[in-house]
Amino acid sequence: MEPGIGDVVLGYFRQPEIVKEVKKLRSGEKLEAGRNLEGGLYQIDGKCLILFSSRFKERLHCYQNQEYVFASGKVAQVVVWWCQEDNREYRIVLPRLTLLKN
């Protein structure tokens, strides 16, 4: 499953520490989930990197109700988002998730 730009919290990528971390990322890098996938995705060192939108969390919840569990995550793409509020570009991370039937 590959969440799109509407499935992540774009404003989260405006934070200076996140801007710095995203610059280091490359496609294919492994991402971890915390206690549950709805809490977002983390780098191996434990830094939260991606927060999911409410709409995507609902979608994940539907999969969990069908007994799917998070198996793995990685960086699918790093894309540029134009923030009209700041009149500035930000890099955002779009993940690739693997869910398996439990």
N, C-alpha and C positions, 0 to 999 in steps of 0.2 A: 504494500500500500504506500502510495506517495502523496502525502498531504500537499496541498497547494498554498499559494500566497494568502488565501482567505482563511486558511486553517491554523495559522500561527498568529501570535500577538505581535503585530508589527512595531508598536511603540516600545516593546521590550528591547528591540535592536538599536534603539537610540541611546541607550545607557553607555557612557564612556567605557566602562570595563567590558561590556559585551562587544562594542565596536572593536576593541583591541583583540579580543579572543577570536572573533569571526575572521579577522584579517589573517590569522594563522592557519585557518582550516582549509582543507582540500577535500574534494569529492572522494568518497570511499572511507573516510575516517570513521571509526566506530563511535557510537553514542550509547549511553546507558540510560535506563529508566530508573527512577527512584523507587519508592515503595509501590507506586502504581503509575502507569503510563500517563494517566490524566494529569499528573503533577509536572509533566514536561520531560525533556531529555537533557542529559548531562554529559559532559566530557568525562573521560576516564578519571581525571583528577577530582571529580565531584562538583565542578562548577556548572551551574544551571545555564544551559545554552538556548533552549527553545521552550517557549510556553505555548500551549495550544489554545485556540479560541474556544468559546463556550459551545459553538456549533459542532466543532470537531470532537470535543469531549463527549457530546451526546452521541456522536457516531461511534466513538470508541466504546461507550457504555453499551450500545446495541451489540457490538461484537462480543463484549465480555458476557452479556446475557446469553449469547449463543455458544458460550464456553471456549472462546478464543483467548489465548494468552500471548503476551508480548514475548517474542523469542530473540529478536535482535533489532538494532537500529544503526543506521549510518548516514553520513552526509550524502545526499543525492546531488544537490546543487547549492551553490552559493550565488545568489542573484542580487541585482541592484534594485532597490526600491526608492522612488522619489517621494520624499515627505513634503507635501505642500505647506504644512504648518511651519517647518523649519527652512523650507526652500533649499533643501539639501538631500544628497543621496546617502543611502545606508545600505550596507550589505546585509542580506538576510539568509538564513540557512533553511533550506527545505530538506527534510529528512526522507529516508526510505525506511519503512517499518516492515518487519516480518512478524506476522501473527500466526500462531499454530493452534489447531483445534486440540483442546485438552482431552 
